[in-house]
Amino acid sequence: MEQAQVNLMEHFRTNRFPPTPADLIRAEQNQPLSIYEIQRLENERQELELKEYHEREEVKPMPEHIARRLEQVFAGLRVNQDES
């Protein structure tokens, strides 16, 4: 019963969906994670990193040389009035 309470609290910390009975009575934590659990953990980590990145507002202006190169690329893609 105590392990179920621990599992419930862990589920609340890591999941936004209601727990299933399997979430509460799962086996010991020492078992290897399934591929789905690993993917879920990786996705959660990436979401948190992205959220932190946006919260810190570390977005900087585009370097000038990249802006010039993009302008050159897009200029070649534009349709001239004479061509339309």
C-alpha positions as CSV (number, residue, x, y, z in Angstrom):
1,M,0.0,0.0,0.0
2,E,2.8,2.4,0.8
3,Q,4.4,1.7,-2.6
4,A,1.1,2.6,-4.3
5,Q,1.2,6.0,-2.6
6,V,4.7,6.6,-3.7
7,N,3.8,5.6,-7.2
8,L,0.8,7.9,-7.1
9,M,2.9,10.9,-6.1
10,E,5.5,10.0,-8.8
11,H,2.7,9.8,-11.4
12,F,1.4,13.3,-10.4
13,R,4.9,14.8,-10.7
14,T,5.5,13.3,-14.1
15,N,2.2,13.0,-15.8
16,R,-0.7,15.3,-16.6
17,F,-3.2,12.4,-17.1
18,P,-5.1,10.6,-14.4
19,P,-3.3,7.4,-13.2
20,T,-4.5,3.9,-14.1
21,P,-4.4,1.0,-11.7
22,A,-1.3,-0.2,-13.5
23,D,0.4,3.1,-12.7
24,L,-0.3,2.7,-9.0
25,I,0.6,-1.0,-8.6
26,R,3.6,-1.2,-11.0
27,A,6.5,-3.4,-10.2
28,E,9.7,-2.2,-8.4
29,Q,11.5,0.8,-9.8
30,N,14.6,-1.3,-10.3
31,Q,13.2,-2.9,-13.4
32,P,14.5,-1.6,-16.7
33,L,12.4,1.0,-18.3
34,S,10.4,0.1,-21.4
35,I,11.1,1.9,-24.7
36,Y,7.9,3.8,-24.2
37,E,8.9,5.0,-20.8
38,I,12.3,6.1,-22.1
39,Q,10.7,8.0,-25.0
40,R,8.2,9.6,-22.6
41,L,11.0,10.7,-20.3
42,E,13.0,12.1,-23.3
43,N,10.0,14.0,-24.6
44,E,9.3,15.5,-21.2
45,R,12.9,16.5,-20.8
46,Q,12.9,18.1,-24.3
47,E,9.6,20.0,-23.5
48,L,11.1,21.3,-20.3
49,E,14.3,22.4,-22.0
50,L,12.3,24.2,-24.7
51,K,10.0,25.8,-22.0
52,E,13.1,27.0,-20.1
53,Y,14.7,28.4,-23.2
54,H,11.6,30.4,-24.0
55,E,11.2,31.6,-20.4
56,R,14.8,32.8,-20.3
57,E,14.3,34.6,-23.6
58,E,17.7,33.7,-24.9
59,V,16.6,34.3,-28.5
60,K,19.1,36.6,-30.2
61,P,18.9,38.4,-33.5
62,M,20.0,36.5,-36.6
63,P,23.7,37.1,-37.5
64,E,24.0,39.5,-40.4
65,H,25.8,37.0,-42.7
66,I,23.0,34.5,-42.3
67,A,20.4,37.2,-43.0
68,R,22.2,38.3,-46.2
69,R,22.4,34.6,-47.4
70,L,18.7,34.0,-46.7
71,E,17.9,37.2,-48.6
72,Q,19.9,35.9,-51.6
73,V,18.1,32.5,-51.5
74,F,14.7,34.1,-51.2
75,A,15.4,36.6,-53.9
76,G,16.1,33.7,-56.3
77,L,12.7,32.2,-55.4
78,R,10.6,35.3,-56.0
79,V,8.6,35.6,-59.2
80,N,9.2,38.8,-61.2
81,Q,6.2,40.7,-62.5
82,D,7.4,40.0,-66.0
83,E,7.4,36.3,-65.4
84,S,3.8,36.0,-64.0
